[in-house]
Amino acid sequence: EAASKLQIQYMDLIDALFCEVNPIPVNAALAAMGFGKGGVRLPLTPMEESRRTALLAEMRRLGVLA
């Protein structure tokens, strides 16, 4: 029951982390937290800005990002 509540609580963040090809959103999230530079190598491309903004907003809402 507790795990189900946590999954529901974090579902929007999970969706944001998989809105583009992995590892692009995870890389963007880690860069926002100060880990790494956030760049990607071919064949990957940078995260779409509107999706990146939504990801960072969700991270802030949950307190994962200041």
C-alpha positions as YAML, in Angstrom:
chain: A
units: angstrom
residues:
- id: 1
  name: GLU
  ca: [0.00, 0.00, 0.00]
- id: 2
  name: ALA
  ca: [2.81, 2.43, 0.88]
- id: 3
  name: ALA
  ca: [4.62, 1.64, -2.37]
- id: 4
  name: SER
  ca: [1.43, 2.27, -4.35]
- id: 5
  name: LYS
  ca: [1.01, 5.67, -2.72]
- id: 6
  name: LEU
  ca: [4.61, 6.61, -3.54]
- id: 7
  name: GLN
  ca: [4.22, 5.49, -7.14]
- id: 8
  name: ILE
  ca: [1.07, 7.59, -7.53]
- id: 9
  name: GLN
  ca: [2.79, 10.57, -5.87]
- id: 10
  name: TYR
  ca: [5.74, 10.37, -8.27]
- id: 11
  name: MET
  ca: [3.86, 9.30, -11.43]
- id: 12
  name: ASP
  ca: [4.10, 12.72, -13.11]
- id: 13
  name: LEU
  ca: [7.86, 12.78, -12.48]
- id: 14
  name: ILE
  ca: [8.21, 9.25, -13.83]
- id: 15
  name: ASP
  ca: [6.26, 10.23, -16.95]
- id: 16
  name: ALA
  ca: [8.48, 13.31, -17.40]
- id: 17
  name: LEU
  ca: [11.62, 11.19, -17.08]
- id: 18
  name: PHE
  ca: [10.41, 8.95, -19.90]
- id: 19
  name: CYS
  ca: [8.82, 11.57, -22.18]
- id: 20
  name: GLU
  ca: [11.76, 11.28, -24.58]
- id: 21
  name: VAL
  ca: [14.26, 8.59, -25.43]
- id: 22
  name: ASN
  ca: [16.12, 7.44, -22.35]
- id: 23
  name: PRO
  ca: [18.68, 8.71, -21.13]
- id: 24
  name: ILE
  ca: [17.97, 12.22, -22.45]
- id: 25
  name: PRO
  ca: [15.49, 13.31, -19.68]
- id: 26
  name: VAL
  ca: [17.47, 11.59, -16.93]
- id: 27
  name: ASN
  ca: [20.60, 13.36, -18.13]
- id: 28
  name: ALA
  ca: [18.78, 16.71, -18.10]
- id: 29
  name: ALA
  ca: [17.46, 16.05, -14.58]
- id: 30
  name: LEU
  ca: [20.90, 15.12, -13.27]
- id: 31
  name: ALA
  ca: [22.44, 18.20, -14.90]
- id: 32
  name: ALA
  ca: [19.83, 20.40, -13.21]
- id: 33
  name: MET
  ca: [20.83, 18.83, -9.89]
- id: 34
  name: GLY
  ca: [24.49, 19.69, -10.54]
- id: 35
  name: PHE
  ca: [25.66, 16.28, -11.74]
- id: 36
  name: GLY
  ca: [27.34, 16.36, -15.14]
- id: 37
  name: LYS
  ca: [27.13, 18.90, -17.92]
- id: 38
  name: GLY
  ca: [23.84, 17.83, -19.48]
- id: 39
  name: GLY
  ca: [25.21, 17.35, -22.98]
- id: 40
  name: VAL
  ca: [24.48, 14.32, -25.11]
- id: 41
  name: ARG
  ca: [26.42, 12.61, -27.90]
- id: 42
  name: LEU
  ca: [25.07, 11.52, -31.23]
- id: 43
  name: PRO
  ca: [22.75, 9.86, -32.06]
- id: 44
  name: LEU
  ca: [20.97, 11.47, -29.07]
- id: 45
  name: THR
  ca: [19.75, 15.05, -29.22]
- id: 46
  name: PRO
  ca: [19.18, 17.67, -26.51]
- id: 47
  name: MET
  ca: [15.85, 17.49, -24.72]
- id: 48
  name: GLU
  ca: [13.01, 19.50, -26.23]
- id: 49
  name: GLU
  ca: [12.82, 22.75, -24.23]
- id: 50
  name: SER
  ca: [9.10, 22.56, -23.43]
- id: 51
  name: ARG
  ca: [9.53, 19.05, -22.04]
- id: 52
  name: ARG
  ca: [12.66, 20.07, -20.13]
- id: 53
  name: THR
  ca: [10.73, 22.94, -18.55]
- id: 54
  name: ALA
  ca: [7.93, 20.56, -17.53]
- id: 55
  name: LEU
  ca: [10.44, 18.08, -16.09]
- id: 56
  name: LEU
  ca: [12.17, 20.74, -14.00]
- id: 57
  name: ALA
  ca: [8.84, 22.14, -12.81]
- id: 58
  name: GLU
  ca: [7.77, 18.69, -11.64]
- id: 59
  name: MET
  ca: [11.10, 18.18, -9.88]
- id: 60
  name: ARG
  ca: [10.62, 21.51, -8.08]
- id: 61
  name: ARG
  ca: [7.03, 20.64, -7.14]
- id: 62
  name: LEU
  ca: [8.21, 17.44, -5.47]
- id: 63
  name: GLY
  ca: [11.15, 19.13, -3.76]
- id: 64
  name: VAL
  ca: [13.74, 17.15, -5.71]
- id: 65
  name: LEU
  ca: [15.12, 20.39, -7.16]
- id: 66
  name: ALA
  ca: [15.37, 23.69, -5.35]
...
